[in-house]
Amino acid sequence: MTKKVLLLHGWGGSDFPHWQSWLAGEIAKDYGCVNFLRFSDFDAPKLDVWMDELKITLEDFKPDIVICHSLANTLWFHLCQTQQVKTLQKLYLVAPPSLQCEIKELSEFFPLSVPSTLNAVDTLLVVSTDDPYMEMSEAQELRQKLNINMKILENAGHINAQSGYGEWKWMLQELKRELNS
């Protein structure tokens, strides 16, 4: 059986040349099963709308692996606090914003507490030493509260296209290991 990969973008989307759009293409090139969900109005996200779109996608697509970037991590945390979802094989939390984020346009997503479960057998938190949306101390605290592994990237900004993450070969290799396990 082919494992299914769901990619969830954050505020503003993850169009080319972002690593998520590149990764979706790489998965598809190998005849992998991928869904790169495009949330409605990603420049002005609404928590209830995004939550409904995510729930429908989870029910229809039934992913084994989910890869969240930025605000999608926050959405996943909300989902875990309010819904029962099928347990994933692997969850990647890439560059989550602070749970106390104060960006006006995102106010309905925050503040937020750490969920008691992530609905995943294995989870990897991927953070950057200079992410403008989450301090390293908060990333360390989040890792401890969730009791998950963490990979720290040096000076990778928000781990997006603006910080040089278009082709992200490490993530592709990491994902291929999961897909072949």
RAWO-V302622 format. One record per backbone hydrogen bond with DSSP energy under -1.0 kcal/mol. CO is the residue of the C=O (numbers start at 0). NH is the residue of the N-H. Records with the same first field share a line. If there is no record, write none. Layout:
CO=NH ; NH
//
This chain:
3=63 ; 64
4=34
5=66
6=36
7=68
9=12
14=17
17=21
18=22
19=23
20=24
21=25
22=26
23=27
24=28
25=29
26=31
27=30
32=4
34=6
40=43
41=11
45=49
46=50
47=51
48=52
49=53
50=54
51=55
52=56
53=57
54=58
55=59
56=60
57=61
63=88 ; 89
64=5
65=91
66=7
67=93
68=71
69=72
70=74
71=75
72=76
73=77
74=78
75=79
76=80
77=81
78=82
87=120
89=65
90=123
91=67
92=125
93=69
97=100
98=111
102=105
103=106
105=108
118=87
121=90
122=148
123=92
124=150
125=94
126=152
127=130
132=97
134=138
135=139
136=140
137=141
138=142
139=143
140=144
141=145
142=146 ; 147
148=124
150=126
152=128
155=158
159=164
160=163
163=165
164=18
167=171
168=172
169=173
170=174
171=175
172=176
173=177
174=178
175=179
//
